[in-house]
């Protein structure tokens, strides 16, 4: 499994959890399925480029924030 996909998924999950929203709510806001969100968060699949932008918009963050993995480690320590 790709480390990038896993890190990206963990970042999405952490941003979602910090905001207190469910996978279902994020899926609805991003125009994706709950299964897609689950697969992304578990690092099974990486999202397509247009879906990265949708996820960022739904989470209220910039696209680059989804790739700032060093912040993930700071918030989970």
Biopython code that builds the backbone (N, CA, C, O; Angstrom):
import numpy as np
from Bio.PDB.StructureBuilder import StructureBuilder

atoms = [
    (1, "UNK", "N", (0.849, -1.184, 0.000)),
    (1, "UNK", "CA", (0.000, 0.000, 0.000)),
    (1, "UNK", "C", (0.889, 1.240, 0.000)),
    (1, "UNK", "O", (1.880, 1.294, 0.729)),
    (2, "UNK", "N", (0.546, 2.217, -0.799)),
    (2, "UNK", "CA", (1.335, 3.437, -0.917)),
    (2, "UNK", "C", (1.299, 4.254, 0.378)),
    (2, "UNK", "O", (0.236, 4.496, 0.950)),
    (3, "UNK", "N", (2.460, 4.662, 0.813)),
    (3, "UNK", "CA", (2.546, 5.487, 2.013)),
    (3, "UNK", "C", (1.824, 6.820, 1.811)),
    (3, "UNK", "O", (1.174, 7.319, 2.729)),
    (4, "UNK", "N", (1.937, 7.398, 0.609)),
    (4, "UNK", "CA", (1.268, 8.670, 0.327)),
    (4, "UNK", "C", (-0.239, 8.535, 0.487)),
    (4, "UNK", "O", (-0.879, 9.408, 1.073)),
    (5, "UNK", "N", (-0.815, 7.449, -0.028)),
    (5, "UNK", "CA", (-2.267, 7.256, 0.103)),
    (5, "UNK", "C", (-2.662, 7.118, 1.572)),
    (5, "UNK", "O", (-3.691, 7.646, 1.995)),
    (6, "UNK", "N", (-1.853, 6.419, 2.334)),
    (6, "UNK", "CA", (-2.156, 6.224, 3.758)),
    (6, "UNK", "C", (-2.061, 7.553, 4.504)),
    (6, "UNK", "O", (-2.945, 7.888, 5.293)),
    (7, "UNK", "N", (-0.991, 8.308, 4.255)),
    (7, "UNK", "CA", (-0.832, 9.603, 4.923)),
    (7, "UNK", "C", (-1.947, 10.568, 4.532)),
    (7, "UNK", "O", (-2.491, 11.278, 5.378)),
    (8, "UNK", "N", (-2.278, 10.587, 3.251)),
    (8, "UNK", "CA", (-3.356, 11.460, 2.787)),
    (8, "UNK", "C", (-4.659, 11.076, 3.489)),
    (8, "UNK", "O", (-5.380, 11.945, 3.979)),
    (9, "UNK", "N", (-4.957, 9.803, 3.537)),
    (9, "UNK", "CA", (-6.174, 9.329, 4.189)),
    (9, "UNK", "C", (-6.223, 9.679, 5.657)),
    (9, "UNK", "O", (-7.271, 10.068, 6.172)),
    (10, "UNK", "N", (-5.089, 9.543, 6.341)),
    (10, "UNK", "CA", (-5.038, 9.897, 7.757)),
    (10, "UNK", "C", (-5.263, 11.395, 7.951)),
    (10, "UNK", "O", (-5.898, 11.818, 8.917)),
    (11, "UNK", "N", (-4.739, 12.182, 7.031)),
    (11, "UNK", "CA", (-4.924, 13.642, 7.109)),
    (11, "UNK", "C", (-6.395, 14.008, 6.923)),
    (11, "UNK", "O", (-6.934, 14.822, 7.673)),
    (12, "UNK", "N", (-7.037, 13.411, 5.933)),
    (12, "UNK", "CA", (-8.464, 13.671, 5.699)),
    (12, "UNK", "C", (-9.258, 13.272, 6.942)),
    (12, "UNK", "O", (-10.121, 14.020, 7.402)),
    (13, "UNK", "N", (-8.965, 12.101, 7.476)),
    (13, "UNK", "CA", (-9.689, 11.607, 8.654)),
    (13, "UNK", "C", (-9.504, 12.552, 9.845)),
    (13, "UNK", "O", (-10.466, 12.878, 10.540)),
    (14, "UNK", "N", (-8.268, 12.986, 10.075)),
    (14, "UNK", "CA", (-8.004, 13.868, 11.204)),
    (14, "UNK", "C", (-8.710, 15.208, 11.038)),
    (14, "UNK", "O", (-9.311, 15.712, 11.987)),
    (15, "UNK", "N", (-8.643, 15.788, 9.849)),
    (15, "UNK", "CA", (-9.333, 17.059, 9.607)),
    (15, "UNK", "C", (-10.838, 16.904, 9.795)),
    (15, "UNK", "O", (-11.496, 17.786, 10.348)),
    (16, "UNK", "N", (-11.371, 15.798, 9.341)),
    (16, "UNK", "CA", (-12.806, 15.533, 9.492)),
    (16, "UNK", "C", (-13.172, 15.387, 10.963)),
    (16, "UNK", "O", (-14.160, 15.962, 11.420)),
    (17, "UNK", "N", (-12.385, 14.628, 11.697)),
    (17, "UNK", "CA", (-12.687, 14.381, 13.113)),
    (17, "UNK", "C", (-12.557, 15.650, 13.959)),
    (17, "UNK", "O", (-13.362, 15.887, 14.860)),
    (18, "UNK", "N", (-11.545, 16.460, 13.664)),
    (18, "UNK", "CA", (-11.359, 17.718, 14.393)),
    (18, "UNK", "C", (-12.578, 18.620, 14.218)),
    (18, "UNK", "O", (-12.966, 19.341, 15.137)),
    (19, "UNK", "N", (-13.170, 18.571, 13.039)),
    (19, "UNK", "CA", (-14.357, 19.382, 12.766)),
    (19, "UNK", "C", (-15.637, 18.731, 13.271)),
    (19, "UNK", "O", (-16.708, 19.338, 13.235)),
    (20, "UNK", "N", (-15.523, 17.503, 13.739)),
    (20, "UNK", "CA", (-16.683, 16.820, 14.310)),
    (20, "UNK", "C", (-17.723, 16.408, 13.287)),
    (20, "UNK", "O", (-18.916, 16.376, 13.591)),
    (21, "UNK", "N", (-17.282, 16.091, 12.072)),
    (21, "UNK", "CA", (-18.243, 15.660, 11.056)),
    (21, "UNK", "C", (-18.043, 14.180, 10.727)),
    (21, "UNK", "O", (-16.948, 13.633, 10.857)),
    (22, "UNK", "N", (-19.108, 13.570, 10.309)),
    (22, "UNK", "CA", (-19.079, 12.146, 9.980)),
    (22, "UNK", "C", (-18.588, 11.932, 8.551)),
    (22, "UNK", "O", (-18.532, 12.860, 7.744)),
    (23, "UNK", "N", (-18.239, 10.693, 8.269)),
    (23, "UNK", "CA", (-17.883, 10.341, 6.893)),
    (23, "UNK", "C", (-19.055, 10.626, 5.964)),
    (23, "UNK", "O", (-18.862, 11.107, 4.848)),
    (24, "UNK", "N", (-20.259, 10.335, 6.417)),
    (24, "UNK", "CA", (-21.450, 10.568, 5.594)),
    (24, "UNK", "C", (-21.636, 12.049, 5.275)),
    (24, "UNK", "O", (-21.949, 12.409, 4.141)),
    (25, "UNK", "N", (-21.442, 12.905, 6.278)),
    (25, "UNK", "CA", (-21.580, 14.351, 6.054)),
    (25, "UNK", "C", (-20.518, 14.857, 5.086)),
    (25, "UNK", "O", (-20.808, 15.657, 4.196)),
    (26, "UNK", "N", (-19.287, 14.386, 5.264)),
    (26, "UNK", "CA", (-18.213, 14.792, 4.356)),
    (26, "UNK", "C", (-18.504, 14.318, 2.937)),
    (26, "UNK", "O", (-18.294, 15.052, 1.971)),
    (27, "UNK", "N", (-18.983, 13.097, 2.824)),
    (27, "UNK", "CA", (-19.322, 12.559, 1.508)),
    (27, "UNK", "C", (-20.394, 13.409, 0.834)),
    (27, "UNK", "O", (-20.279, 13.729, -0.349)),
    (28, "UNK", "N", (-21.421, 13.771, 1.569)),
    (28, "UNK", "CA", (-22.493, 14.596, 1.009)),
    (28, "UNK", "C", (-21.983, 15.961, 0.575)),
    (28, "UNK", "O", (-22.336, 16.443, -0.501)),
    (29, "UNK", "N", (-21.157, 16.585, 1.402)),
    (29, "UNK", "CA", (-20.614, 17.908, 1.084)),
    (29, "UNK", "C", (-19.686, 17.872, -0.125)),
    (29, "UNK", "O", (-19.648, 18.812, -0.919)),
    (30, "UNK", "N", (-18.933, 16.769, -0.257)),
    (30, "UNK", "CA", (-17.952, 16.657, -1.339)),
    (30, "UNK", "C", (-18.539, 16.035, -2.605)),
    (30, "UNK", "O", (-17.875, 15.993, -3.640)),
    (31, "UNK", "N", (-19.779, 15.553, -2.526)),
    (31, "UNK", "CA", (-20.382, 14.912, -3.687)),
    (31, "UNK", "C", (-19.796, 13.534, -3.969)),
    (31, "UNK", "O", (-19.723, 13.100, -5.119)),
    (32, "UNK", "N", (-19.381, 12.855, -2.906)),
    (32, "UNK", "CA", (-18.812, 11.517, -3.021)),
    (32, "UNK", "C", (-19.663, 10.543, -2.223)),
    (32, "UNK", "O", (-20.604, 10.947, -1.541)),
    (33, "UNK", "N", (-19.337, 9.277, -2.306)),
    (33, "UNK", "CA", (-20.054, 8.284, -1.506)),
    (33, "UNK", "C", (-19.344, 8.094, -0.168)),
    (33, "UNK", "O", (-18.153, 8.380, -0.041)),
    (34, "UNK", "N", (-20.073, 7.616, 0.812)),
    (34, "UNK", "CA", (-19.478, 7.304, 2.111)),
    (34, "UNK", "C", (-18.416, 6.221, 1.939)),
    (34, "UNK", "O", (-17.386, 6.250, 2.613)),
    (35, "UNK", "N", (-18.656, 5.286, 1.059)),
    (35, "UNK", "CA", (-17.671, 4.235, 0.785)),
    (35, "UNK", "C", (-16.371, 4.831, 0.243)),
    (35, "UNK", "O", (-15.281, 4.391, 0.609)),
    (36, "UNK", "N", (-16.490, 5.828, -0.626)),
    (36, "UNK", "CA", (-15.289, 6.489, -1.158)),
    (36, "UNK", "C", (-14.498, 7.160, -0.041)),
    (36, "UNK", "O", (-13.275, 7.038, 0.012)),
    (37, "UNK", "N", (-15.181, 7.863, 0.844)),
    (37, "UNK", "CA", (-14.507, 8.524, 1.966)),
    (37, "UNK", "C", (-13.817, 7.482, 2.839)),
    (37, "UNK", "O", (-12.668, 7.670, 3.239)),
    (38, "UNK", "N", (-14.497, 6.406, 3.129)),
    (38, "UNK", "CA", (-13.913, 5.334, 3.934)),
    (38, "UNK", "C", (-12.664, 4.769, 3.267)),
    (38, "UNK", "O", (-11.645, 4.571, 3.928)),
    (39, "UNK", "N", (-12.734, 4.511, 1.977)),
    (39, "UNK", "CA", (-11.588, 3.960, 1.250)),
    (39, "UNK", "C", (-10.423, 4.939, 1.207)),
    (39, "UNK", "O", (-9.265, 4.529, 1.300)),
    (40, "UNK", "N", (-10.717, 6.221, 1.067)),
    (40, "UNK", "CA", (-9.664, 7.240, 1.069)),
    (40, "UNK", "C", (-9.009, 7.299, 2.444)),
    (40, "UNK", "O", (-7.782, 7.307, 2.545)),
    (41, "UNK", "N", (-9.814, 7.341, 3.500)),
    (41, "UNK", "CA", (-9.275, 7.444, 4.852)),
    (41, "UNK", "C", (-8.438, 6.226, 5.238)),
    (41, "UNK", "O", (-7.489, 6.350, 6.012)),
    (42, "UNK", "N", (-8.770, 5.083, 4.722)),
    (42, "UNK", "CA", (-8.005, 3.866, 5.026)),
    (42, "UNK", "C", (-6.815, 3.684, 4.104)),
    (42, "UNK", "O", (-6.053, 2.730, 4.261)),
    (43, "UNK", "N", (-6.641, 4.585, 3.142)),
    (43, "UNK", "CA", (-5.508, 4.505, 2.237)),
    (43, "UNK", "C", (-5.643, 3.431, 1.181)),
    (43, "UNK", "O", (-4.653, 3.040, 0.563)),
    (44, "UNK", "N", (-6.856, 2.949, 0.966)),
    (44, "UNK", "CA", (-7.082, 1.915, -0.043)),
    (44, "UNK", "C", (-7.032, 2.518, -1.437)),
    (44, "UNK", "O", (-6.405, 1.966, -2.340)),
    (45, "UNK", "N", (-7.695, 3.652, -1.604)),
    (45, "UNK", "CA", (-7.694, 4.353, -2.880)),
    (45, "UNK", "C", (-7.289, 5.804, -2.648)),
    (45, "UNK", "O", (-7.617, 6.394, -1.618)),
    (46, "UNK", "N", (-6.581, 6.363, -3.606)),
    (46, "UNK", "CA", (-6.304, 7.794, -3.594)),
    (46, "UNK", "C", (-7.364, 8.478, -4.443)),
    (46, "UNK", "O", (-7.798, 7.921, -5.450)),
    (47, "UNK", "N", (-7.785, 9.673, -4.055)),
    (47, "UNK", "CA", (-8.819, 10.370, -4.817)),
    (47, "UNK", "C", (-8.286, 10.944, -6.120)),
    (47, "UNK", "O", (-7.093, 11.214, -6.250)),
    (48, "UNK", "N", (-9.182, 11.128, -7.078)),
    (48, "UNK", "CA", (-8.842, 11.806, -8.327)),
    (48, "UNK", "C", (-8.617, 13.285, -8.018)),
    (48, "UNK", "O", (-9.060, 13.786, -6.984)),
    (49, "UNK", "N", (-7.923, 13.979, -8.925)),
    (49, "UNK", "CA", (-7.588, 15.387, -8.695)),
    (49, "UNK", "C", (-8.821, 16.232, -8.386)),
    (49, "UNK", "O", (-8.803, 17.032, -7.450)),
    (50, "UNK", "N", (-9.881, 16.065, -9.156)),
    (50, "UNK", "CA", (-11.062, 16.896, -8.917)),
    (50, "UNK", "C", (-11.690, 16.585, -7.552)),
    (50, "UNK", "O", (-12.311, 17.454, -6.941)),
    (51, "UNK", "N", (-11.530, 15.359, -7.083)),
    (51, "UNK", "CA", (-12.080, 15.005, -5.775)),
    (51, "UNK", "C", (-11.223, 15.538, -4.630)),
    (51, "UNK", "O", (-11.733, 15.776, -3.535)),
    (52, "UNK", "N", (-9.935, 15.726, -4.869)),
    (52, "UNK", "CA", (-9.083, 16.354, -3.855)),
    (52, "UNK", "C", (-9.584, 17.771, -3.601)),
    (52, "UNK", "O", (-9.686, 18.211, -2.456)),
    (53, "UNK", "N", (-9.892, 18.470, -4.671)),
    (53, "UNK", "CA", (-10.417, 19.833, -4.537)),
    (53, "UNK", "C", (-11.779, 19.823, -3.830)),
    (53, "UNK", "O", (-12.045, 20.686, -2.993)),
    (54, "UNK", "N", (-12.620, 18.879, -4.151)),
    (54, "UNK", "CA", (-13.929, 18.765, -3.497)),
    (54, "UNK", "C", (-13.775, 18.496, -1.999)),
    (54, "UNK", "O", (-14.485, 19.079, -1.179)),
    (55, "UNK", "N", (-12.842, 17.610, -1.653)),
    (55, "UNK", "CA", (-12.597, 17.299, -0.240)),
    (55, "UNK", "C", (-12.110, 18.539, 0.504)),
    (55, "UNK", "O", (-12.580, 18.828, 1.605)),
    (56, "UNK", "N", (-11.177, 19.266, -0.089)),
    (56, "UNK", "CA", (-10.665, 20.478, 0.553)),
    (56, "UNK", "C", (-11.793, 21.484, 0.778)),
    (56, "UNK", "O", (-11.910, 22.060, 1.860)),
    (57, "UNK", "N", (-12.612, 21.691, -0.235)),
    (57, "UNK", "CA", (-13.734, 22.626, -0.103)),
    (57, "UNK", "C", (-14.706, 22.174, 0.977)),
    (57, "UNK", "O", (-15.169, 22.985, 1.779)),
    (58, "UNK", "N", (-15.016, 20.888, 1.000)),
    (58, "UNK", "CA", (-15.960, 20.363, 1.992)),
    (58, "UNK", "C", (-15.411, 20.476, 3.412)),
    (58, "UNK", "O", (-16.169, 20.654, 4.365)),
    (59, "UNK", "N", (-14.092, 20.373, 3.548)),
    (59, "UNK", "CA", (-13.464, 20.472, 4.864)),
    (59, "UNK", "C", (-13.112, 21.916, 5.230)),
    (59, "UNK", "O", (-12.694, 22.198, 6.353)),
    (60, "UNK", "N", (-13.286, 22.822, 4.270)),
    (60, "UNK", "CA", (-12.993, 24.225, 4.532)),
    (60, "UNK", "C", (-11.507, 24.517, 4.674)),
    (60, "UNK", "O", (-11.113, 25.406, 5.427)),
    (61, "UNK", "N", (-10.685, 23.766, 3.948)),
    (61, "UNK", "CA", (-9.237, 23.961, 3.992)),
    (61, "UNK", "C", (-8.714, 24.150, 2.573)),
    (61, "UNK", "O", (-9.428, 23.912, 1.599)),
    (62, "UNK", "N", (-7.474, 24.577, 2.470)),
    (62, "UNK", "CA", (-6.834, 24.671, 1.170)),
    (62, "UNK", "C", (-6.328, 23.290, 0.768)),
    (62, "UNK", "O", (-6.056, 22.449, 1.625)),
    (63, "UNK", "N", (-6.204, 23.063, -0.520)),
    (63, "UNK", "CA", (-5.734, 21.766, -1.010)),
    (63, "UNK", "C", (-4.405, 21.394, -0.367)),
    (63, "UNK", "O", (-4.202, 20.240, 0.011)),
    (64, "UNK", "N", (-3.511, 22.345, -0.242)),
    (64, "UNK", "CA", (-2.193, 22.053, 0.331)),
    (64, "UNK", "C", (-2.286, 21.516, 1.757)),
    (64, "UNK", "O", (-1.426, 20.748, 2.190)),
    (65, "UNK", "N", (-3.322, 21.915, 2.484)),
    (65, "UNK", "CA", (-3.492, 21.441, 3.857)),
    (65, "UNK", "C", (-3.721, 19.926, 3.918)),
    (65, "UNK", "O", (-3.415, 19.284, 4.923)),
    (66, "UNK", "N", (-4.249, 19.379, 2.854)),
    (66, "UNK", "CA", (-4.478, 17.932, 2.826)),
    (66, "UNK", "C", (-3.173, 17.155, 2.704)),
    (66, "UNK", "O", (-3.136, 15.947, 2.937)),
    (67, "UNK", "N", (-2.102, 17.860, 2.336)),
    (67, "UNK", "CA", (-0.805, 17.213, 2.140)),
    (67, "UNK", "C", (0.233, 17.636, 3.174)),
    (67, "UNK", "O", (1.404, 17.277, 3.048)),
    (68, "UNK", "N", (-0.165, 18.377, 4.174)),
    (68, "UNK", "CA", (0.761, 18.790, 5.226)),
    (68, "UNK", "C", (0.744, 17.743, 6.334)),
    (68, "UNK", "O", (0.122, 17.912, 7.383)),
    (69, "UNK", "N", (1.454, 16.660, 6.054)),
    (69, "UNK", "CA", (1.426, 15.506, 6.949)),
    (69, "UNK", "C", (2.144, 15.767, 8.265)),
    (69, "UNK", "O", (1.840, 15.113, 9.262)),
    (70, "UNK", "N", (3.081, 16.699, 8.297)),
    (70, "UNK", "CA", (3.771, 17.003, 9.538)),
    (70, "UNK", "C", (2.798, 17.558, 10.576)),
    (70, "UNK", "O", (2.970, 17.330, 11.774)),
    (71, "UNK", "N", (1.782, 18.283, 10.123)),
    (71, "UNK", "CA", (0.740, 18.773, 11.034)),
    (71, "UNK", "C", (-0.061, 17.626, 11.617)),
    (71, "UNK", "O", (-0.500, 17.697, 12.765)),
    (72, "UNK", "N", (-0.256, 16.578, 10.847)),
    (72, "UNK", "CA", (-0.992, 15.409, 11.334)),
    (72, "UNK", "C", (-0.280, 14.820, 12.541)),
    (72, "UNK", "O", (-0.915, 14.497, 13.545)),
    (73, "UNK", "N", (1.028, 14.681, 12.445)),
    (73, "UNK", "CA", (1.783, 14.099, 13.545)),
    (73, "UNK", "C", (1.749, 14.976, 14.778)),
    (73, "UNK", "O", (1.771, 14.466, 15.898)),
    (74, "UNK", "N", (1.696, 16.284, 14.595)),
    (74, "UNK", "CA", (1.630, 17.201, 15.726)),
    (74, "UNK", "C", (0.305, 17.092, 16.461)),
    (74, "UNK", "O", (0.268, 17.179, 17.688)),
    (75, "UNK", "N", (-0.788, 16.903, 15.721)),
    (75, "UNK", "CA", (-2.112, 16.872, 16.362)),
    (75, "UNK", "C", (-2.436, 15.527, 16.982)),
    (75, "UNK", "O", (-3.344, 15.437, 17.808)),
    (76, "UNK", "N", (-1.714, 14.473, 16.604)),
    (76, "UNK", "CA", (-2.030, 13.147, 17.136)),
    (76, "UNK", "C", (-1.074, 12.732, 18.229)),
    (76, "UNK", "O", (-1.194, 11.623, 18.750)),
    (77, "UNK", "N", (-0.118, 13.587, 18.601)),
    (77, "UNK", "CA", (0.836, 13.246, 19.670)),
    (77, "UNK", "C", (0.237, 13.521, 21.012)),
    (77, "UNK", "O", (0.884, 13.298, 22.035)),
]
sb = StructureBuilder()
sb.init_structure("model")
sb.init_model(0)
sb.init_chain("A")
sb.init_seg("    ")
for serial, (resi, resn, name, xyz) in enumerate(atoms, 1):
    if name == "N":
        sb.init_residue(resn, " ", resi, " ")
    sb.init_atom(name, np.array(xyz, "f"), 0.0, 1.0, " ", f" {name:<3s}", serial, name[0])
structure = sb.get_structure()
